[in-house]
Amino acid sequence: MYDKILRLKKIATFFDENIKLDNESKRNLEVSINICKNDLVTELVREFPSLQGIMGFYYSKQAGFNNVVCSAIKDHYKPNGPNDFCPATKISKILALIDKIDTLVGFFVINEKPTSSKDPFALRRAAIGLLRIIIENKLSFKLRDLISYAIRLYQEQGVEIKNEKTEQQVLEFIKERMRNVLKLKNIKTDVIEASISSHAGDNFLALYAKTLLMNKYKNKGIGLNAINSYKRASNILDKAGKRITGRPDAVLFRKDEEKILHEKINEIRKAFTVKDDNKDYESLLIKLSDTKESTDNFFDNVVVNDENQDIKNNRLELLKMFCNTFDNFIDFSKLEGQ
């Protein structure tokens, strides 16, 4: 347990580099970490494990620690289920986050991962809790870096790394738990699949934001225009059955509609290059929807299956570029629609 406290202290320092804390908050966090597991050695908690954290709250209160520290100790196991509340204070949120990250990494490092039927260490609950804290508090930080650092701390303490793929597997495990979080929000099944399957990286706040937007607009003008435009292009690509990368050559464009669509795609691709923290996902979805006019004009005036094989292939490349751009948002091929 002492080793865990040492790891949590170091993870907290690393975390503070992403989310700045004032000096008082730093002191409260350090004290909370120092005593957050003290109640685990008491006979009462050994007899009734469900009281962990709760008894820590009363013990720390009795010992004279301030309310911030006591609340952090009580709440750092939260949320304990889909209907449980997330930690309320800044310090309790951070303590809950770093504790869950350390726990997840620790079990994956020694290859004690949950199976389809067994999860004796409640790692799924920990991952869902981690996601809920991030989402409900709109926390933005480099989760991959935090996981990587946690792995290194286990190594420094002499723990044998039995799973060399811990970092990626922990991220994949957390991503899969997003299904549970999204289902609780009554997100449509096809939207969940489109979002989860296309997500790469560690920004689950962005994944959540995009999914909610797609679910909101899927059956409205913005969503219908985007889905229909994508499906129209992807259907042609499916019939072509060729290996196409999405790299058209502008020199081979023969029609104005090709050039206009290409320019529209590049405009959207540029918007996707903005850092995640500054992205306006609703604006991006609207941009995707606004391609309908360009795509309609393209299909009304351009024959994709041109007699010239080079021109035909180039038009297929343009459509593939179009679909690839949409898939930067979510995987539109998995959405139900025309």
N, C-alpha and C positions, 0 to 999 in steps of 0.2 A: 504493500500500500504506500510505503514511503517513496518507492520508485515512481509510482503513479503521480504522487504529489509533485515530485521534481519535474516530471514531464509536463504536467499541467502548467506549472510556473513558466516553463520555457515556451510552451505553446502560447500562453497568454501574452508573453512579451512579443512573440512573432505576430500574434493577432493584433496587438496594439499598433503595429506598424501599418496595418491596413485600416483600422478604425481608431482614430486618435482618442485617447482618454486624458482627462485632466488629472492632476496629481492626487486629488482626493479619491477619485474613482480607481486609480491604480492601486492606492493603498487598500481600499476596500476589497478590490479583487484579489490582491495578494493574501490578505487575511482570510478571505472566504476560501481560497484554495487550500491554505494551510490546515483548515479545520473541517473542510467539507465532508471528509470521510471518517471523522472521529467516532461518530455514532455506530459505525459498522463493527467496532470491537466490543460494544456493550452487549450484555446478556439479553437485554430486551429486544434489540434489533436482530440478534442471532436467532431468537425464538420467533420473532414476528418480522420477517424481512420487509414486509410491506410498509413498515414504519420508518424505513431509512429516509433520511432527509427530514421527516417530520420530527423525529426525536432529536435530530441534530439541531433543528430550529430551537427547541425548548432548552436543550443543553447549552447552546451558545447564548440564548437569551438570559439564562440563569447565570452564566459566566460574565455577563455584562457587555457583550458585544453589541454594536449598534444595529438598528433595524435593517439597514441595507445588507449587512453581512448575514444576519439571521435569515432574512428573506431569501437571499441567494442560496444558502444551504438548504432551505426547505424546498425551493423550487427547481434546483438544478437537475432533478430527475424528470421534470416535466418536459413535454406532455406525456402522460402515461397511457394515452389511448386516443382514438379519434375524437372523442367528445370532451377530452380534458383540455384545460386552458394551458396556453404557453406561459413561460415565465414572464413576469410583468416588468421588472426593473432592468435597467441596463446591465448591471453587474450579474444578475441571475441569468440573463440571456447569454452573456458571454461565457459564464461558467458552465451553463448547460451545453452550449455549442462545443467548447473545447473538450469537455468530458465525453461527449458522444463521439467526437472525432477520434479521440485517444482510444476509446473502447472499440470502435469499428476497426481502426487500423491494427490494434493489438491482436484481435482474433484473426484477421485476415493474414497478418504477418506469420502467425504460427499455423496457418492453413486450417483453422477451425471455422469454416464458413457454414452458413445455414444450408440445409438441403431443402428439397421441395416439400418434405414432410416434417422436418425438424428444425427448430430454431431455439435451442435450449438457453441461449444467452440473450434472447430478445433483441437481436441485432436489427431485425426489420423494424421493430418499434423505435429503436434508436435512430435509424436512418429517416424514418417518417417524421420523428420529432425534430431532427436536424433540419429537414426541409421546411417543416411548418414554421420553425423559428425564423429561418431565412426569409421565407415568403411573407409571413404575417408582419414582419418588422422591416421588410424591404431592405435587407442587409446585402451589401455588395462588397465582396472581398474575394481574394484569390484562393478558392477552396483547394485546387490542385496543389498549390504551393504549401498550403497548410498540411495537407495529407502527406506530401513528400517530406516535410520537416518532421512530422510525427513519426514517420518510418525511421528517419535518421536517429531520432531520440531513442527508439527501441534498440537500434544497432549500438549506439553509444553505451547503453546499459548492459550490453553483452547478450541480448536476446538473439537467438539464431533466426535468421530470416529464411523461413522455409518456403515462402511464397514470393518469388521475385516479381510477380505481376501485381503486387498488392495495390499500388497506386491506381492503376487502371481498373482493377476489379472493384475496388471500393467505389470509384466514381460510377462504374456501371451498375453496381448494386444500389447506390443512391438514386441513380436515374430510373431504375426499374420501380423503385418505391414511389416515384412521382405518379405512377398509374393510380396508386391508392389515394394520394392527395387529390388528384384531379377527379377521380370518381366521386369523392366526397363533395365536390363542388358541382356535381351533376353535369359534367362535361360530356358531350356526345362521344360515343366509343370510337368512331372513325377519326374524330379530331384528336383524341388522346393518342391513337396509334400513329397518326400523321406527325404529331409533335414529338413523341418519344423516339420514334424510329429515325428521325432526321437529326436529333440533337447530338452535337459533339461538343466536348469541352466541359467546363465546370460552372457555367453561369445558369443556375437553375431558376434564378429570379427572372431572367430573360425568357427562359422556356415557359415559365408560368404565364408571363405577360402575353406572349404570342398566342398561347393556347386559349386563354380567356378571350382575346380579341377575335380569334378565328371562330370560336364557339358563338360569340355574340353576333357576328356578321355573316355566318355561313349561309343562312337562309334569307339574307337581305341583299339589297342591290350590290353593295361593295363586295361581299363574299361571293355572291352568285356570278358577278362579272369576272372576278379573279379565277374562280374554279372553272367556269365555262371556257375562258380563254386558254387556260392551261390544258384542259382536256382536249380541246380542239387541236392543239399542237401535238400533244402526246399521243393522240390516236393515230395521227399520220406517222409519227416516229415508230410506233408499235408495228404498224403495217409494213414499214420499210425494212424492219428486221436487220438493220446494218449496225456495225459498231461505229457509233458517231460520238465524237468528243465534245462538240459544242464550240468549235473554233472556226467560224466562217471567215472567208477572205473577202474583204470589202471590195477588192478589185473586180470580183466576179459578179457583183450586184448589177442587175440589168434594169430593174424597176425602182421607181421612187419609193414604192411601198416597202421594198426590202431595206432601203437606206433609212427610212423613217423608223421602221421597227427596230433596226440595229441601234440607232441613236437612242431610242426610248429604253432599250435594254441596258445600254451603257450608262444612261442617266440613273437607272435604278441600282445598277451594280455599284455605282459610286456612292449612293446613299447607304448601301450595306457595309461599306468600308469604315463608316463612323464607329468609334469605340462604343462598346455595348452600353456603357454608363450614359452616353449621350444620345442613344438611339431612341427615336420616336416610332414605336412599332405600329401604332395606329396610322401614322403618316405613311409608313412603308407599305402597309396593306392597301391603303388608298392608292398609292402609286401603282401597285400591282393591278388593282382593279381598273385603273385608268388606261391600262394597255388595251382594253377591249376595242376601242376605236381603231387603234393601229393594227391589231390582229385581224379585225373584221375586214379592214381595207386590204390587208395583205392577202387574205384568203379569197376575197372577192375579185382581186385583180392580178394575182400571181399564181401561175401554175407550178406547183412544187415539182411534179414529175416532168420536168422539161426534157426535150429530146436530147439536149446536150448533157451528157453525164456529169461533167464538172459543175455545171450550173445547178443541176438537180441535187447533187451531193452537197453543194454549198448552201442551198436553201434548207436542206435537212440539218446541216450544221447550225444554221441560224435558228431553227426551231428548237434544236437541242440546247443551244445557248439560252434561249428564252425559258425553257423548262428548268434548266439548271439554276437560273436566277430566281425563279419562283421557289425552288426547293431550298434556297438559302433561308427562307422564312420558315416553312414546314414542308413536309413531303406531301405535295398536293396530289400525288398519284393515289394516295391512300384515302382521300376524301371522297365521300359518296356524292355523285353529281353527274352531270351529262358527260 
